[in-house]
Amino acid sequence: MAEAYAQTKPPQRTLLSKLADFNWGFLFLICLVATVGFAMLYSVADGNWDPWASRQMWRFGVGVAVLFVVAVIDIRVWMSLAYPAYVLALLLLVAVEVAGEVGMGAQRWLTLGPVNLQPSEIMKVALVLALARYFHSLRIDEVSRPLRLILPLFMIALPVALVVRQPDLGTAMLLLAGGLGLIFLAGINWWYIIGGFAMSIAAIPIGWQFLADYQKSRILTFLNPERDPLGTGYHILQSQIAIGAGGVFGQGFMQGSQSQLNFLPEKQTDFIFTMLAEEFGLAGAAGLVSLYIAILAIGVLTALNARAHFGRLVAMGVCLTLFLYVFINAAMVMGLVPVVGVPMPLVSYGGTSMMTLMFGFGLLMSVHIHRDVDVPRYAGALW
């Protein structure tokens, strides 16, 4: 096997040739979305770069550097590091359980010197890598065998359980949805999907008993925000008022009534999309969503053009993660799903989510640059 691989091994490429093959349009779209975020954070601070916009710009600059470094590394290297990355992220989640920082009623962060780290964000990319490597090692006819599904389901369930304990139900649901989505993309039989969906619906009454009181309150408020307009329903009601006030073209930059008068909560993080809709209206919100769609389109095309199954799954996993971020945040602020604390990618203020997303984009570009590389099915034949 090793001899056969050596005969088909592509010639080593220089750094300049890899950079020449980089999808610069993809980077341009990312920069456009990030610029929207800088402008919104500038508006949140009443026309000041501090404290949010300047820090976000610095983080984005570091993130771009991370993207390039990750992109030029051979995709086979990332395959060899997939399981170690997953184990490291899992150990960080365990460390949060033991010695994590408590903030806003949840224990989600690790303090490493001057850096506050949220391991659940790191796990989103690590899980994609680990699942992609696992399913790359299987033949397509093996994917749907019940015994072959035990390990990937366990790989998903373990971090989900740890994140639920923090408690962070929103991130746990993202991990669960992203992991199951990748299993679907790996080629699982449709009957498993239908059966799993039916079981999930049937398990709702049982799962309700295990939810914390505040989680039950969020769901009940989602169904009827007016039940507690000054308490749990305040966020979503103010968000809906702000979106409605924006109309088609918005009230103007830094002119939003709900946001500038501080009626809109968490406007630099979870509800920044609401602020955009109030200031730039439906046109501005649709414009931002269009940029995300363009990024996703490039990601899907990258996956389709990849020769290796591992590369295809990594690219689709990154796209799926981005889609879930955008969809859930937008749906949340419009009252279509319960408030779960999911940021808008590259726009909401946040360090770990920014770095994780840029790392994921780097993996996507690595798949693009090394799209013609034939990745062996087994780790022992990688080099």
N, C-alpha and C positions, 0 to 999 in steps of 0.2 A: 504493500500500500504506500509506504514511504517513498519507494523508488518511482512508482507511478506518479505520485504527487510531485516529486522533484522534476520529472520530465515536463510537467505542465505548469510548473511554478513560473509566474510572470516575472520579468526582470525588475530589479529594484528601481524604484523611482526616486528622483531627487525631490528635495523640499520645494524647489521652484516649480517643478512640473506639477506637483500636487496643488500648490497655490494657484497655478494657472488653470487648473481643472475645478477650482472652487466655484460654487454657484453664487456669484456676487449679487445677483438679483434677490436671492433668498436673504442675504445679509441686509440688503437695502430695505426690504419689507420689514425685517425685524427692527431695524433702526427707526423706521417710520412709526411703528407701534410704540416703541420705547419713547419716542419724542412726544407722542400723544400723552403718555404717562407723565413725562416731565412737566408738560404744560398744565395738566390737571393738578399735579402736586404743587406747582407754583400758585395756581388759583386757590387751592385748599388753604395755603398759608397766607392768603390775602395779599398776593403780589410779592412774596419773598421766596428766595431760593432755599432758605433754611426754614425749618429743619429737615424737610423731606426731599425736595427736588434735588438739592446738591448731593445728598447722600445717595439718592437713587442713580444719579448720573455717574457718580464714582463707581458704584457697584456694577452698573451696566458696562462701563469701560473694562473693569476686571473680567466681567462675564464674556465680553467679546474676545479677550485674550484667551480665556479658558476654551471658548468655542474653537478658536483656531488650533490650539494645542491638541485638543481632542480630535479635531477633524483630520489632521495630518498623520495621526497614529493609525497604523494598519488595523483593519477591522478584525483580523485574526488575533491581534493582541487583546482587543476588547472581549473577544470570545473567551480567551484564556483567563481573563480577569473577572468574568461574569459571576461565577460562584463565590470567589473571595469577596467581591463587592457586596453581594447579597449577605454573606455572613457578617461582614463589617457593619452594614446597615442594621442588621438584626441585633448585633451586640450593642450598638448605639441606642436602639430602642429599649433594650434591657437596662442599659445604664440610665436612661431617663426614668425608668420605673424605680431604680434604686436611689439615684442622686440627682434627679432632674429639678429644674427651677419651676416654681409654681407661679403662674401669672393668669389673671382673669379667671380664676377658678379651675384652671387645668394645669397639669404637669406635663409639658410638651417640649421643653427646651433644656439643652445642656450648655453650661457656661464653660468654655475653654479659653481661659485668659480673657482677652478683650472681645472674643467672638461668642455670640449666642447662636447655637446650632439647633435646628429642628430636624431630628433624624427621620421623622415620618416623611419629610419632603425628599430626603436622599433615597429612602426606600422606594419611592415611585419609579425612579430610574433603575435602581438596582434590581427591582423585581422584573422589569422589562428585560434587562440583560440576562438574568438567570432563566426566565421562562423561554426566551429566544434560544438560548444555548441548549436547554433541555429538549425542546421540540425540534431543533435542528438535528439532533442526534437520532431522531426517530424517522422511520419510513412513514409515508403518508398513511399506509394501511394500519400502522401501529398506533396512530394518534388517538383513535376512538376506543381502543381496548381499555376496559375498566381498570385493570391493574396498572396501566401506564398513566392513568389520570390521578392516581393516589398521591404521588409525589408533588406534581404541580399544584394540586388543590391544597395540600399541606403547606407548600411554600407560600401560598396566598393567605391561608387561614391564620398562620402563625403571626405575621406582622399585623394583620387586621385585628386579631385579638389583643395584641399589645397596644395598638393605637386606641382601640375602644376603651381600654382601661385608663387612658390618660385624663379625662375622656375627650376624644376628638372624633365624634361620629361622622362628621363631614369628610375628613381625610380618610377614615376607615372605609367609607363607602366608595371614595375615589380609588383606593387600592383594590377593593373588591371588584368594582366595575372594570377597572383597567386590566386586572389579572384575568378575569373571566372573558373579557373582550379579546385578549390576546390568545387565550385557549380557543376561542371561536375562530379567530383568524388563522390559527395553526391548522385548521381543517377538521375540527371535531364534527361528529355526526349530528345532524339537525335534531334527531330525537332526544339527544341529551339536552339540547337547548330548550326544547319544548317541555320536557319533563322537569328540568330545573326551574323554569319559569312557573310552572304549575305548583311545584313544591314551595316556591317562595311565596306565592299568593296564599297558599294554605297555611304557611307558617306565620303569617302576619299576626294573628291573634296571640300566638305563643310568644313571638318576639316582643310584642307590646308589653308583656309582663316584666321583661328584663330591662326596659328603658328607664333611665333616670327621670325624675320628676320634671326637670327643666327640658329634657328631650321630648317628653310627652306634651309639655306645654307648647313647645315650638311647633309640633305637628298640629295640635288643636288650633293654634293661632294661625297657622297656614291655611287651615280649612275655614277659619272665621276670624280675620284680623281684628274685627270690631269687638270681640269678646273681652279684650284687654287693651284698649287704645293707648293707655298711658304706661303700660308695662310691656309685656312680651310682644304685643302687636304694634308698638310704637315704631320700630325700625321699618317694618314693611309698609305701614301706612304712610310714613313720611317719604319713603322711597317712591311709592306710587303717586303721591302728590307732586313730588319733584319731577318725575317723568312726564306726568300730565301737563305740568306747567311749562315744560320745554316745547311742547307742540312740535311743529314740523322742522323749524329752523332754530329753535332755542331762544333763550333770553339774552345771549351774548356772553362772551368770555369774561369771567369774573363778575357776572351780573345775575347769577342764579339766586333767587330769593330764599329757597329752602336751605341751600348749602352755605351761602354767605351769611345768613342769619343764624347759622348753627342749629337749625332744626334737624338737619340730616346727620345721623350718627355714623361713626366709623367711615367718614367720607374719604380718608386717605388710603383705606385698605379695601374692605369688603364692598363698600357702596360707592366706589369711585366711578363705576359705570353709570350709576344714577346721576352723579354730578355732571358727567359728560353729556348725558341725555338732556339734562335741564339746561345746560349752557349752550349746546349745539343742536339740540332737538333730535328728531327722528333721523334727519340727514346725517348728523355727526355720528350717532350710534350705528347707523347702517354702514357708514364709511369705515368705522373701526372693525365691525364684523366682516366687511368685505376684505380688509387686510388680513384678518385671521384666515378667511377662506382661501385667499391666495397662498398663504404660507402652508396651509394644509394640502392644497392642490400640489404644490411642489414636493411636499413630503410624500404624498401618495405616489406621485410619478417616480420619485427616487426609489421607493419600495418596489414598484413594478419593474424598474430597470436593473435592479440588483440581481446578480447571478446567484449568489448564495442565499439559501433559505434563512440563515441566521441574519443576514443583512436586511432581508425583506421584513422579518418579524421585528427587528429592532426599529426600523424606520416606521412601520405601522404602529408599533407600541408607543413611540414618541408622539406620533400624530394623534393617537387615541387619547393620550394623556393631555395634550394641548386642547383637543376638542372637549373633553370632560371639564377641564378648567373653565373654558369660555362658556360652554352651554350651561353649566350649573350656576356660575356666577350671574350670568345674564338672566336666567330663569328665576334665580333667587330674588334679585332686586325687583323683578316684575311681579313677584308673588305667585309664580308658577310652581315652585318647589319650596320646601321649608328653608328657613335661614340656617345655613350650616357652616358659615365662615370659610368660604373658598375664595381666594383672591382672583382678580382678573389678570391673566398672564402679561408680564412686562409693563403693566399699567399701575396696578396696585403697589403700594409701598411694601417692601419686604426684601430681606437679604437672602435667606436660605432658598426661598422659592425662586428668586431670580437666578441664583447660581445653579440650582438644580435644572431649571429650564434651559439655561444656556449650555450646560453640559449635555443635556438631551439633544439640543440643536447641533452641538458638535458631533455627537454620534450620528445624527442624520446626515451631516456633511461627510463624515467618514465613510458611511455607506455609499454616498454619491461618488466620492473620489475613488474608492476602491470597489466600485460596482462590478468590475470585471474579474475580481479576485475570486478564485474557487476555494471556498473554505471547507476543509475536510470535515466529515461527519463526527469524527472522534477526536478528542483533545490530544491523544497520543500522537496524532499525525499532523499536528498544527505546524511544526517546524521541521 
